[in-house]
Amino acid sequence: MDVDKVAFYPLLPDILTDISEAHFVAIDLELSGVPTKQVRKEPGKPSLQARYAETKDAAERYQILQIGLTCVTQDAENEKYILKPHNFNLSPIIEERGLDVERIFSFQSGACEFLLGVGFDMARPYTHGVPYLSREESREARARHAKRQDKSALADIQIKPTEVESLAFLERARESINRWLANRAKGSAGGSVDILPLGYENAPEDASVPELSRFEKRLVHQLVRAEYPVCVSISRPSFIRIVPLDQAREDKIAASRRRELEERINRQKGFRWVIEALLGNDLTRLDLRECAKNPVTGEPIFADMDEYRAQFHRAHAKLRGNPRMLVGHNCFLDLVYVYRTFIGQLPDAVTEFQQKLHALWPAVVDTKYMSTHNCGDINPVSSLEQIAAQLSRQAKPKLELAEHFDTYEQQERFHEAGYDSFLTAQIAVRLSSKLQTEGAYIDPTHEADAVNTRGVANGVSAMKLTGSNFSAHEGNGTTHSLGLNPVAEGFTPSAIGDGWKHRGDPTVAGTNGADDPFSYNPGDLKHHYMDPALQQTFPGGMPKLGNDFWRVYGNKLRVFGTEEGVCELDSVEVEAVEEDGDEQEDEGQGGVEIECP
């Protein structure tokens, strides 16, 4: 489903519902630029830190043009998975006025050439893209707003003795204010006095009205602030009005301005509402009135707001405090870009990035790592399209596109983010099911037994070990290479459906009584989302969350071409991070007021 800026808010309640019901969410990005490989003087592969530094530099320079999300729901009763792919173009333009936030965005020639070559519409992010605002940009907008409201923070204009016209203007304004205050003390003056441009009084009635220049207005504001603390200056299009100070009125105006700012921020947030939902954060400041619009025209519609609130309440109750399991293919780069685009500044050290990312999303799965685990020092062919094609003949578990999400059923759209996230979701379901059911990684001493006893599954009549690849031979003699290495020591179930047992895999930390499949503590994944639905599965389905299977494949991002070859998210100590980072004002937010269990 394509979601543009007009349809985004009208469809947002349904999108939040899809995320809240998802077993996991697969993502993919299209970018305006990617890291440039640096010429290295040192021999050997670069470190993970060096690769991260290159990726960080690119993420700070280039933008996400398109993001795909596929929400995957498990239907255990009918033994199938239901897929709902969404495709969003993102606009780098800040459309809400008054936020005082600027973006500098750029394009890489090679990336543009590639995108144009695959039919990407380079204009669409600007014309139809969904807006967004990062946490950092939200803080910046609030800080600049507060600075504008703090008149004492403004630097005074210094008038030189030679600037006689400016001095004369200030003197005339001072005389007008003094005369008004004196008459007001006598009870013979009105509630305000206007500082008008020079020559205003003598201008003919049919002539255009002269206006104060911005410089003159600033001089008047400065004069009142410095010499008349009992007065307040108010800008008008052509003049400045001076009124007595009323603190209650000023507090009300300030609160109104903060409320207007928050409304603008929340509208500009756009796609970040989706990111915060994936993170399991508080969404109650979302103004559902923005959703009561026609998804085609954007015009307001008559809507049952109680029904909107009820739908939001149900979704939010499932999401709150429960970050979604995130799946990507070769997603180290993607997650760096996601962090920079929606969260804020990237840390300099990759270890700190690992820590912060893991605190945000406690469960991340990289299907690239899943398909190349223990692959040796030769990188196997493992592109998204190739792996999806190799697994497409796998009949179980059953995958089904949800109603109204059938765009990709008959049409392939490679390198469209929504379609690529759709392929990633398919790989995650099929490959995890295949690896769990067949026990692809075996102990070398049990190789023969494994080949002879594994059984026929998904049309596979025999298993052949071919160097660094695991090949499945079908009855018609066709061989499908999955880029796996079963010869290396790893994990194998003692029987179909059992938990995975530790067999000396150096990439996975051991546990107490590791040989006992029931000793595994799901908390080791540091994932506090324990929805009962995720603890269920069915024969031939994905391993349930908490299964020891995910100790092998969870929270490890493949980074080929580096010394480490992998970025382990759960290998660092996790510290608490701020939930939203918006530092939102307490008064007058106008969001959704609900109580969540």
Secondary structure, 3 states (H helix, E strand, C coil): CEECHHHHHHHHHHHHHHHHCCCEEEEEEEECCCCCCCCCCCCCCCCHHHHHHHHHHHHHHCCEEEEEEEEEEEECCCCEEEEEEEEEEECCCCCCCCCCCCCCCCCCHHHHHHHHHCCCCCCHHHHHCECECCHHHHHHHHHHHHHHHCHHHCCCCCCCCCCHHHHHHHHHHHHHHHHHHHHHHCCCCCCCEEECCCCCCCCCCCCCCCCCCHHHHHHHHHHHHHHCCCEEEEECCCCEEEEECCHHHHHHHHHHHHHHHHHHHHHHHECHHHHHHHCCCCCCCCCHHHHCECCCCCCECCCCHHHHHHHHHHHHHHHCCCCCCEEECCCHHHHHHHHHHHHCCCCCCHHHHHHHHHHHCCCEEEHHHHHHCCCCCCCCCCCHHHHHHHHCCCCCCEEEECCCCCCCCCCCCCCCHHHHHHHHHHHHHHHHHHHHHHCCCCCHHHHHHHHHHCCCECCEEEEEEECCEEEEEECCCCEEECCCCCCCCCEECCCCCCCCEECCCCCCCCCCCCCCHHHCCHHHHCCCCCCHHHHCCCCCCCCCCCCCHHHHHECEEECCCCCCCEEEHHHCCCCCCCCCCCCCCCCCCCCCCCCCC
